[in-house]
Amino acid sequence: MKTIFSLSTLLACISTVFCLRNDPSILVIGAGPAGIAAATRLLERGFKNVTVLEAESRIGGRILSVKFGDAFVDLGAQWCHGEEDNVVYDLVKDFNILRHSTLSKKFYHSSGKVIDEGFSEEIFNIMDEVYTADGNRHVPDYLTVGDYCKQNFNETLHQKYGHDREKLGLALSTMDYFQHKVLGFEGSFSWYEPAAKNDYRDCGGDLQLNWNGLGYKTILEVLMRKYPNKIRQLPIDTKIILNNEVRKIRWNENLLKNAVTVSCSDGTEYTVDHVIFTPSIGVLKERAYTMFEPRLSDIKHQVIGNIGFGSVMKVALHFPKRWWGDENGFNFFWSSEDKWSVLRDLPEDPNWIGTSWVTYLYAIETTEKNPKVLIAWFTGNFVPVIEQLSDRVLINGIYYVLKKFLSQEYEINKPDRINRSQWYSNPHFRGVYSFQTVKCKRGNGVTSETILATPLTNVENRPIVQFAGEATHP
Ligand SMILES: Cc1cc2nc3c(=O)[nH]c(=O)nc-3n(C[C@H](O)[C@H](O)[C@H](O)COP(=O)(O)OP(=O)(O)OC[C@H]3O[C@@H](n4cnc5c(N)ncnc54)[C@H](O)[C@@H]3O)c2cc1C
């Protein structure tokens, strides 16, 4: 899963690129973590002529912490992934916010039959050995994560359970779950899209630190110096203009001042010396051709096409009464017969070539400081359709799954409220986090990300439009 590492690169380069002389005008496009980091760093360095344009009605971008139940739940970024070489960790480590998360390693079967806890844990440990988000693998360049995981998972299961047909059969039927879990990390629609070997490196230390009910949004408050208290807060609120989508960026390499004119959805135009562009690679995939004038170079368009981007969906569920105990969550895997039976039970609901949408729900997690809330995770190519379902259909479908898998152990009640993500449908994101495909340039040389991050410069080779944000860092 991509993290917010790109912030460190961004913060490091800002002070060197801009020159305080004449207080240049700087427009930051996007008020996600990259945009907020850029703007706050500029303000800290004494630049005053800074404006942030944000298309949504809120700041935060793919950080979306919403008050739901007793605490904040994260429908976007959720964990601080690591304690070493992680700028997010460094920014908050002194505030005693982050907590270790324990994710459930317990499987439940669609037949309702109880899966032995020891066996569940063994399978989980094999999955964790076979797949890590870190792509430092000695495999051919053309191999995808799906090829790699499928082969290695299969081999390991045969080695371990080859002597026991029943266990082997059960273990092999978790493959579908494994695929969904991997998609949750990669953010792709299929596990045959991401390259098995990639430049993403895990940070050291705990990779799953949670925000103890305060939400990932705390990082934005820290950047803006509103947390832990507002006494030293930066004057950023007045610099951010919400609900204003950038439509066109006209840049002129021959101008040494006022080189970029940006037109917005509300009809306003900004003519500035510098632009920092932070929207997602999903936005670039959809709009790069029409947004920039003159158009971007062919090589930039090529990497925008090659860097992968898909989606996952999270649904926060609030229950009138807590029905579970002290578990951390539930992981579901289906038999093929049970998958078919869903089509009979929910005949009106959408399905993908005979696979009902509800079978894309693979895990449900508890969330910190929120005793009546669970988070449901959907991954896979059907997410764009699931995002369009009404709250009523979502609640009924998820309730159906909970009953099917868990009713032998728990007295489940129906969620009375939900809150859900729509990352793919939203034109200001079009997905969740980027990944390197087999077409990406990788390694120590010029990577796809460095090509994407290369600024548009003027005739003096000074940057006038800079590209920052998540996809500019592997
Ligand atoms: C479901 C999910 C789970 C995640 N989990 C984690 C996690 O656990 N840990 C982690 O570290 N990271 C996680 N991430 C990734 C993390 O959220 C992103 O890496 C991070 O938000 C990227 O920040 P950014 O500023 O580059 O882009 P964004 O957050 O996308 O911000 C870009 C901003 O630009 C705005 N924008 C877009 N188009 C325009 C336009 N035309 N005009 C003006 N504004 C525009 C957008 O509205 C947005 O606010 C997750 C993301 C998602 C979606």
The ligand as a Gaussian input file, in Angstrom:
#p B3LYP/6-31G(d) Opt

LIG

0 1
 C       -8.814000       3.832000       0.855000
 C       -7.424000       4.381000       1.055000
 C       -6.604000       3.830000       2.025000
 C       -5.319000       4.336000       2.213000
 N       -4.562000       3.836000       3.226000
 C       -3.397000       4.429000       3.537000
 C       -2.730000       4.088000       4.731000
 O       -3.205000       3.256000       5.507000
 N       -1.561000       4.713000       5.006000
 C       -1.034000       5.671000       4.181000
 O        0.028000       6.219000       4.483000
 N       -1.665000       6.019000       3.039000
 C       -2.830000       5.430000       2.709000
 N       -3.523000       5.825000       1.606000
 C       -2.858000       6.713000       0.637000
 C       -2.905000       8.178000       1.023000
 O       -4.211000       8.561000       1.337000
 C       -2.399000       8.980000      -0.163000
 O       -1.069000       8.568000      -0.431000
 C       -2.373000      10.472000       0.106000
 O       -3.618000      10.970000       0.489000
 C       -1.931000      11.176000      -1.163000
 O       -1.899000      12.550000      -0.922000
 P       -1.816000      13.572000      -2.112000
 O       -1.872000      14.916000      -1.504000
 O       -0.700000      13.196000      -2.992000
 O       -3.139000      13.308000      -2.986000
 P       -4.668000      13.462000      -2.550000
 O       -4.833000      13.039000      -1.154000
 O       -5.454000      12.777000      -3.600000
 O       -4.906000      15.033000      -2.640000
 C       -5.058000      15.678000      -3.882000
 C       -6.121000      16.749000      -3.754000
 O       -6.299000      17.348000      -5.035000
 C       -7.677000      17.651000      -5.200000
 N       -7.976000      17.792000      -6.622000
 C       -8.106000      16.828000      -7.555000
 N       -8.368000      17.365000      -8.762000
 C       -8.402000      18.702000      -8.584000
 C       -8.627000      19.801000      -9.457000
 N       -8.861000      19.634000     -10.759000
 N       -8.608000      21.053000      -8.938000
 C       -8.365000      21.253000      -7.602000
 N       -8.147000      20.246000      -6.732000
 C       -8.157000      18.986000      -7.225000
 C       -8.377000      16.460000      -4.565000
 O       -9.714000      16.766000      -4.232000
 C       -7.490000      16.217000      -3.351000
 O       -7.957000      16.919000      -2.221000
 C       -4.823000       5.382000       1.397000
 C       -5.657000       5.937000       0.428000
 C       -6.944000       5.455000       0.273000
 C       -7.839000       6.108000      -0.743000

